[in-house]
Amino acid sequence: MSQALEEERTRRFKLALRAGIPVLILVFLVFFNTIYQGENIVFTIKDGVLLTAVTFITIYFIYFLMNLSVQESILDQTTQGFNQKTIIKKLEEAQPNTLAILVIDNLVPLNENYGIEEVDALLYTIHSSLHLIFRQQGFNDILIGRHRGGEFLIGIESQYEEVKNILEKMPTLYQQINQMEISYKYAVMHNNNFHPKRTIIQLQDLIASQAIDANQKNTAIIQDAQEFNEIEKCVSENIKKQKLLLSFKPLLNMQSNQIDSYEVSVTLPSWGKKNILPRVFLPIVNRLGLGREYDFNLIKHIVELLPLVDEELSFSFNLSPFSLRDKNFQDKLFTYLKTQKVNPSRLIIQLYERKTHHDLSGYLKTLKKFRSHGMRICIDNFGSSSASMEYMKHFRFDIVQFDRDYVTHLDDKTSYAMLHSLVQMSKDLEIQTIAKWVDTEEQKKRLKALEIDYIQGFGVSKILKEEELIEQCNQLRV
């Protein structure tokens, strides 16, 4: 039995005592008044009023307790563990030195395919399994509760390396429950700032950071809460001061054998030794509401770079769909581009979305608006999900970048055949194609045979810093 269930039963017993004592006193008064007065039992107006009062008080008190029980329940009805409100309160009171979050990453498709009852049973099993796996490692005094959906919060007095090692076993021991395949993500953090609510938000950011790069393996991210606070402050300051560090991945034109495009990637300067990567700072930027400011600063930085490099060069970069759909962002961007008098076709907006937007027609109108201002639109990781194909049915992109799996599995007949079909479809629609992660000469030969328009990777050229790109362009001009 979990600690939460024991506490819930104790609480209900105490409430029952509190409810029972007043009722018993009232019943005793009625009994004394009617039986032990040495009179025949006669139902009078006074008796009627008294019985009515007893009935009303009893019904009202029971109703009050029912509402009180619902409002003050510490139990999550699905998992029979601590609910969201209670687990946070418990963590604030206990101040464990390590906090962790375990997320069922594929909860939505599980709900869609198995139904609420089966998924609720799954969540109950996972909660029980978490208690079991920690107790098997000798941890009995542990706080576990469901935060929301498929998120489980864990508070424990332990070194976070130990917690990480335990959570690493979950995908192996409980990969399949009731014939349902489970996908886990988790993050662990040393709670030295004694603000559990803030640490929980940071843990959620770490979980979100694992999904930024679809090709990156989802491993646990371990970080110190104090260090994360410093990173958050640093990110906010960099965005407000427009301090972005740009690097450029060359794209080789397979027809001209020249590099005429670059894919832009961004890091932020850090107060420490290493720069802050997108998978770390983007969830923070979004949570702080700085996404539109970041995206505008990125475009502004690239536009200011255009006069310093060859006129033939184009630059592709990611923009958030939330920024693209924001009318204020659109107006600000279009006005800015008009004042700068640059060739907007040199700017290529990269899109990567795993799911089709619910308002697809409205979103496609937005993309057409950007294209009407001269910018080109590229869909990234094309062929990795049904969403990219759905977009393609309704919107003709200028460029598609194929998912890395096609390039890294060219020897696989199925992958090769699928890539061949996608390339042919793109050619029929007059869409340019890009293959990334090209590292070997053999890959280059096979991609050339497929008539891919552009390739990118270490087999093409190294990544350039902004200063290196400008210097290289100046040397060519001389």
N, C-alpha and C positions, 0 to 999 in steps of 0.2 A: 504494500500500500504506500502511495506517495505521501510526502509530507503535506502537500496541499490538501489531499483528500482527508487526512487525519484532522487537520486544522478546520476544514469545512464542517466535518461531523461534530467536532467539539463546539464550534460556534453555533450550530443549529440546536444542540442540546441546551446550551445556555439560553438561547432565545426561547426555547420551549419552556424552560423554568420561569423565565421572566413573564411569559404569557400565561402560564398556568397558575401562578400564585395569586394574581389579582382575581382571576376567574374563580378560584377556589374560595377566596375570601367572600366574594359576592354570593356564591352558592351557599356558603355557611350562614351569611346574614339572612338570606331568604329562608333557609331551613329553620333557623332559630326563631325567626319572626312568625312562622306559620305553624311550627310543631310544638315548640317548648314554651308556649304562652298559656298553657292550661285551658285553652279554648277549643271549641269545635272549629274545624277548618272551614272557613267561610271566605269565599272569593269576593273581595271588596275592591273598590276603586283604587285604594292604596296598593293592594296586591297586584292589580292590573298594571298600575304605573311602575311598580317595582319590577315585575316580570318583563315589562316592555323595556325598561332601562337595562336590565340584565341582558336581554336579547340584543339590544342595540349595541351595548358596550362590547359584548362578546364578538358579534359580527364585525364591528368596526376594528376591534383589536386584532382579530385574525386577518382582516384585510390589510391592516397596517403592517403586520408582520410579514405577510406575503410580499408586499411591496418592498419592505425593508430587506427581506431576504434576497430579492432580485437585485436591488440597487447595491447592496453591500456584499454580494457573493464574491468570494475570492477564487472560485473554481471556474475553470474553462470547461464548459459542458461537453466539448468534443474530446479533449484529451484527458479530462479529469485531473489536470494539473493547474498551476497558477494561471489566471487569466492575465490579460495585458496590463490592466491597472495594478493588479497585485504584484506581479513580478517586478515591475518598475519600483513600486514602493518597497518591496523586500530588498532589492538591490541597493536602494538609497539608504536603507537602515543598516544592512550588513556591510556595505562597502567592501566587497571581495576584491582582492588584488588583481584578479584576472576576469575579464568578460569575454564571452564568445557568442557568435551567432551562427546558427546552422540553418540553411535555407533549402527548401525543396524547390529546386529550380524549375522543374517541369510540372508544377501544381496545376497550372491553367489547362494544359492538354489532358492531364489526368482527370480533371473535373469534367472536361468535355467528353471524354471517352468512357469513363467508368461511373459517373454519377456521384452525387453528394454523399450518399450513405457509405459507399465503398471508400471514398476518399477520407471521410471522417474516421472510419475504422483504421485507415492507413495512418492518419495523423496521431491517433491514439496509440498505435503500435510503435511509431517512431518515438513518441514521448516516453513510453515505457522502456523502449530499447536504450534511449539515452541514459535513463536512470540506471539500467542494468549494466551498461558498458562502463560507466564511471564507478559504480560500486564494485565491479569486478577488479578494478584497478585500485581499490582501497579508499575511494572518496565517497563517504556517506553523507557528509554535511555539504550538500550542493543544492543550489537554487536553479530550477529549470521551469520555464513557463513559455507559453505561446504568446508571441508579441502580436503578430497579425498574419493571417493567411498561413503560409507555410514557413514562417520564421519562428525559430525557437531561440530564446535567450538563455544563456548559461552563465551563472556566477559561481566562482569557486576560489578558495584559497589554495593556489597552486602556481607553480611556474608555468608561464604560457607555453613553453616548449612541451610540457607534459600534456597540456590540454590539446595542443596541436596533434601530438602523436595519437591521442585517443580518438579525436575527430577524424583523423586520417583512416581509421578502421571502419567508419560507418559505410562508405561506399562499397567496401569489400564484404562486410558482414551482412549488410542490409541493402544490397543492391536491388533485390527483388522482394517485394512484400505482397502477399496475396495475388501473385502473378502480375503485379504492376512493377514496371521498371522505374527505379527512382534515380533522379539526377540531383546530386548534392553540391552545394557550395558552402564554404564556411570561412570565417575570419576570426582571428583571436587578437586580443589587445590587452596590454598591461594597463590596468585602471589606476594610474597614479595621480589623476586630476580630481578624483573623488566627485565626479559629476556623471553618474550613470546615464542620465538622459542624453548628455552630450556624447558620451562614449558610444552609446547605441547608434546615434546618427553617424558617427565616424565609422562604426562597423558596417553600417549599411552602405556608406560610401565605398568602403573597401570591397564589399560584395559587388557593387555596381561597377567598380573598376575592373573586375574580372571579366566583364562582358563587353568592354570597349573594343577589344580586338577579338573578333570572332574566331581567329585562327590560333589564339593563345590558349594553352591548356589551363583549365580552371583549377589552380592550386590555391592552397590557403595563403593568405597574406597576413603576416604577423608584424605588428607595429606597436610602438609605445604611444599611449594616448597623449602624452606631453609632446612627443615628436610630431604627432599628427596635428596638434594645435598650432605648432609652429609652421607646419606646411600650409595649413588653412590660412593663416595670417599672411604668409608669403604669397600664396596664390591671389588672394584678394588685393594685395598691394600691387602685384605685377599687372593685374588686369586694369586697375585704376590708373596706373602710371604708363600703361601701354608698352610694357616690357615683354615682348615676345621674341623667342629665339627660333629662327627659321632655318631649316635644313632642306636640301633639294635633292630629290631622287631623279636622275636623268632617265628619260624615255627615248629609246633609239627608234628612229623611223626606219622601218625595214626596207622601204623602197629607195630612199635617198641615202641610207646608211649614215644619217646625221642625227644629232641630238637637237631636237627643236621644241621639246616640251619637258617640263619638270613637275613632279608631284611634290607639293609642299607638306612638310610635317613640322609640328610645333612642339617645343618644350618651353618650360618657364625657368628662369634663373632661380636658384635656390640659395638660401642663406648658408647652406652646408656645401659639401663638395660636389654632389651630383645634381644635375638638372632634374626638374620635376616632369615626369612623363605624362602624356595625355590620359592614360588609363588611371592615373592618380588624380590629376587636377580637373578633368572634365566633370566627374560626379560632384566635386566641390563647387565648381563654377555653376553648374545647373542648380544645385541646392541653394546657393547664395543668391540666385536670381541674376547672375552676371553673364548668362549665356549670350544674350543679344549684344551686350557690350563687347564681349570677347570676340564674337564673330565679326562685328564691324571693325574692331581694331585689327583683326587678321586681314581683312580685305584692304583696309587702309594701308597697312604695312606693305602688302603686295603691290598695290597701285603705285606707291611711292618708289618701289623698286624698279618698275617698268622702264623709266627713262635711263636707268643706269646699266641696262643690259641690252642685248641685241633686240631689234624690233620684231624679229621672227619668232622669238621665244614666247611660249605660252605657259601658264601655270595653273595647275589643278589643285584644289583644296576642298576640304570638308566643311560644310556648313550645317548647323543643326536645322532639322525640319521645323522646329518651333520658331526659329528666327525667320526662316523663309516664309512661314505662314503669317507672320506678324506684320500688319499693315504699316505700323510706325517704322519698323525696321526697313521695310521695302521703300517707303517714301524717303527715308534718310539716306539709304544706299543709292537710290536712283538719282537723287539730287546731288549727292557727292560725286558720283561718276560723271555727271553732266558738267560739273565745275572743273573736273580734272582733265577733261578732253582726251581721254585715253581710248585706245581701241578695245572695246569690251570683249571682243571675240578672243582676246588673249587670256581672258579669265574663264576658267572651267570649274563649275560647281560640281563637286562629287557628292553623290547621295548614297547612303547605305542604310537600308531599313529591312529588318527581318520580317516585319509584318506589313501587310497592305493597310494603308491609312483608311480609317472608317469612312471618311468623307473623300473618297478617291477622286471624284469629279472636281471637287473644290480644290484639292491639292494639285491636280494636273493643270487647272487654270492658273494656279500660282506659278507653277514651273513655266508655263507658256508666257507669263508676264515677265519673268526674268529673261527668257529667251528673246522676247520682243525688244528688250533693251540691249541685245547683242551678245549676251553671255551664252556660253555653251553649257550643256548639261550632260553629266556623265553618271552612270549608275555603277557603283562599285560592287565587287564580289558577285558579279552577275552569274546566275546559274546555281547559286548556293541555296536558294529557297524559292518557294512558289510565289513569294511576294514580288521578286524581281521579274518573273515572267508575267505576272498580272499587270505590273506597270507597263511592260513592253507592249501588251495588247492594246493599251489605250494611249500610249505616249511614245513618240519616236525620239529616242535619245540621240544625242550627237555622238556619244562615245560609250562603249561598255568595257569594263575591266573584269576579266574573268576571275572566278574564285581560284585561289591558289591550288586547291586540290587537283584541278585539271592539269596544271603545269607540273606539279610534283609527282603526278601519276601518269605521265605520258606513255609509259610502258604498258599500262593496263589497257587492254583492248576496249573495254567499256568506256572508260574515261576518255580515251582518245576519240572514240566514235561520237561521244556526246559533245566533246569540244569541236570536232569537225562540223557537226550539225549546227552548233551555235554560231560558229564563224560564218558558215554559209548563209544562215538566216540573217545575220548582221549585214553581210554583203548585199543580200537581196533588198534589204531595207536602207542601204547606203549609210550604214552606221560604222564608224571607225572602231577598231578592236585593240585591246591592250592585254598582254599577258605579263603578269608580274612574277617575281620570285624565280627569275631565270638566272641560273648560276653556272651552267655548263655549256660547252660548245654543242654537245649533242642535243640539248634542249633547244638551242638557237636554230639548229638545222631543221629539227622537226617542226618547230613553230613557223619557220620560214616556208616550209613545204605546205603548211596549212594556210599560208598567206595572211598571217596575223599582221596588222598594220604597225603596232608598236610593241616593244618588249622592254622590261625593266628588271633590274636585279644586279647582283654582284658580277654577273657575267657580262654586264654592259658597262658599268662604271661605278665608281665609289660614290657615296653620298657626299654632297658638297655643302659646306657652310656658306652663309650669305656672303661673307667676305671673299671666299674662294670663288664663288660664282661671278661676282663683280670683277675680280681681278682677272679671271679667265676671259671674260668678255672684253675687257680692256686690252688684253694681250692680242686677242684676235683682231681687234680694230687696228692696232698698230701694225 
